[in-house]
Amino acid sequence: MIICNRWGEVIFMTNNIREDWDCKYNENPFQQVTFIYLIGLKDYRGKSINTKVL
């Protein structure tokens, strides 16, 4: 999962499905803003599935 700010800057990235984002960037908490979530995964057949949430 990759989380970007409105300017496309990556603020969080993980390959671990159990890792949570603490809503901080450089130890500073974010206020209410818009983020883009990019999520990529593979199904049981190995087919890649990518999605973007605004």
C-alpha positions in Angstrom: 0.0 0.0 0.0 1.2 3.5 -0.8 -0.3 6.6 0.6 0.4 9.9 -1.2 -0.5 13.5 -0.4 -2.4 15.7 -2.9 0.9 16.6 -4.7 1.8 12.9 -5.3 4.5 12.8 -2.6 4.7 9.4 -1.0 4.1 9.7 2.7 3.7 6.1 3.7 4.5 2.8 2.0 4.3 -0.8 3.2 4.3 -4.4 1.8 3.1 -5.7 5.1 -0.7 -6.2 5.3 -0.6 -6.0 9.1 1.3 -2.6 9.2 -0.9 0.4 10.0 -0.3 4.0 9.1 -0.3 6.3 12.2 -1.4 9.3 10.2 2.0 11.0 10.7 4.7 12.1 8.3 8.2 12.8 9.6 6.7 12.4 13.1 4.2 15.2 12.5 0.5 14.3 12.6 -1.7 15.3 9.7 -4.8 17.4 10.1 -7.9 16.7 7.9 -6.6 16.5 4.3 -7.1 14.5 1.2 -5.0 11.4 0.5 -4.6 9.0 -2.4 -4.3 5.3 -1.5 -2.7 3.0 -4.0 -3.2 -0.7 -3.2 -1.7 -3.5 -5.2 -2.3 -7.2 -4.5 -2.4 -10.6 -6.1 -5.3 -13.0 -6.1 -5.0 -16.8 -5.4 -4.0 -17.4 -9.1 -1.2 -14.8 -8.9 -3.1 -12.2 -11.0 -2.2 -8.6 -10.0 -5.0 -6.3 -8.9 -4.3 -2.6 -8.5 -6.7 0.0 -7.2 -6.6 3.7 -6.4 -8.8 5.4 -3.8 -9.2 9.1 -3.7 
